[in-house]
């Protein structure tokens, strides 16, 4: 079962390109296990686990990515550590990230 939405797959590819292999990035969606999904209103954190992810901590926030759906603007940061990858999707602007944001047709631009 896929752990990422279409736009989350795109975010993982764009932010970790050059650091995580193409093969690992393509396997994550089908092979990773969802560990946690926390939605706070202004952001959400999706954490997945895969044994081939690095142990060492790394933070990926470049290139600057913007997600947009229903006039809601978001930004993204990825954290990798201890075989886990966490996507942080945070609000930019006055709108909170709604609970169902992952189900929207989010367009990613850089």
Secondary structure as GFF3:
##gff-version 3
##sequence-region A 1 110
A	DSSP	alpha_helix	6	16	.	.	.	ID=ss1
A	DSSP	alpha_helix	22	31	.	.	.	ID=ss2
A	DSSP	beta_strand	33	39	.	.	.	ID=ss3
A	DSSP	beta_strand	43	49	.	.	.	ID=ss4
A	DSSP	beta_strand	58	60	.	.	.	ID=ss5
A	DSSP	beta_strand	66	69	.	.	.	ID=ss6
A	DSSP	beta_strand	72	81	.	.	.	ID=ss7
A	DSSP	beta_strand	84	92	.	.	.	ID=ss8
A	DSSP	three_ten_helix	101	103	.	.	.	ID=ss9
A	DSSP	beta_strand	107	109	.	.	.	ID=ss10
###
